[in-house]
Amino acid sequence: MDILNIYNPIKMHFGRGVINEAGNIAKKYADSVLIVTGKSSMQKSGTLDKLLKILKNAGIDSTVFDKITPNPTTDDIDAGADIAREKGVGLIIGLGGGSPLDSAKAIAVTAKGNIPVWNYLKTAAIEALPVITIVSTSGTGSEVNKYSVMTNPKTGEKPGFGYECMYPKEAIIDPEIMVSMPPHVTAATGFDIFVHTLEAFTGKMKNIFSSAYCMQAFCLLEDNFVRAYREPQDLDARSDMALASALAGLAIDMSGVGIMHALEHPMSGNYPNIAHGAGLAGLAIESMKYNLKACRRDFMLIAHHLGIKRMKRSEDEYAYSLIEKTEEMLASINLNIRLKDLGVEKDKLPKIAKEAFTTMGFAVQNNPVTVNEQDALMLLEASY
């Protein structure tokens, strides 16, 4: 067996109502916090007001930074870091889906340094303010890993980065918060779980630990993804999707992602209105076909864990059944889409293909099949 180096220092609090422990958890780190969240969903659901009350009752002073967009920009992150420094906060709390949680980690790093966040793509970060994540969606995995994704508004580049100091100290995963997710958000974030799990399980950096997380995540997805989409108030389905999200987040922390993420990041970087999970949906089928031969045994095992019976199918047919299952899943959650349906312009495809290598090269390299820029463009055109 190869040498493995596994590290994930996060303390996770999971269960219905655990947001009520946020005050006690935050108090261990600071008496003043910056809450990083989006512009509307946590306000409309009442979750932000609830958190503010919990923190106040614990004697914690809170500042709210609610400027985070669905594809957070470097300008947003630098502005949040400026506020964190001005207020002298000792803790960052990320509240919401992947974008606020990613931003919270990036703000925590930038607030401790004296350079813009974009510079951390080349300059390693060695310290950050402590971060607590409170996740409101099932899909990002950001609540339990060190990674952050940001968009450069001037160029459309959308890279990911992560350093050990960026791991959240603690994660609060409360399924009751997630019942407020509308169906289209449940669909997009849930499919992100599927792709995280698929790419961590098939990538070149996969290992026995990440694969164990992936197998459990697939089992949870089989029974609960479509159910959570169709029955949003089903707390059992929401709970299991939240667990699947955390498991997939832990898996990609160890084993990374592949070509779907490499292509989606520059796509939604150039088209900020595209939800990450929807972008992945547009790329999934052709990407899976591209990787099929190299992943035949893995695809067969995933098919088994998703409840697909082999019957009398050959190995190739059984492996391909995973692609058919994915198409069925996408249709059932209204995400069986093409890139043109997302508003992507065909003449932008070469730029997106090129940026997959300049901003997400680590994901390209982790793909089970070698991909060059022409291959990437071919996949984009086939998905169009």
Secondary structure as UniProt FT lines:
FT   STRAND          11..14
FT   TURN            16..17
FT   HELIX           18..21
FT   HELIX           22..27
FT   TURN            28..29
FT   STRAND          32..38
FT   HELIX           41..44
FT   HELIX           47..57
FT   TURN            58..59
FT   STRAND          61..68
FT   HELIX           74..87
FT   STRAND          91..96
FT   HELIX           98..112
FT   HELIX           117..121
FT   STRAND          131..135
FT   HELIX           142..144
FT   STRAND          148..149
FT   TURN            153..155
FT   STRAND          160..161
FT   HELIX           164..166
FT   STRAND          170..173
FT   HELIX           175..178
FT   TURN            179..180
FT   HELIX           183..202
FT   TURN            204..205
FT   HELIX           208..230
FT   TURN            232..233
FT   HELIX           235..255
FT   HELIX           259..270
FT   TURN            272..273
FT   HELIX           276..291
FT   TURN            292..295
FT   HELIX           296..305
FT   TURN            306..307
FT   TURN            311..312
FT   HELIX           315..332
FT   TURN            333..334
FT   HELIX           339..342
FT   HELIX           346..348
FT   HELIX           349..359
FT   HELIX           361..366
FT   HELIX           373..383
//
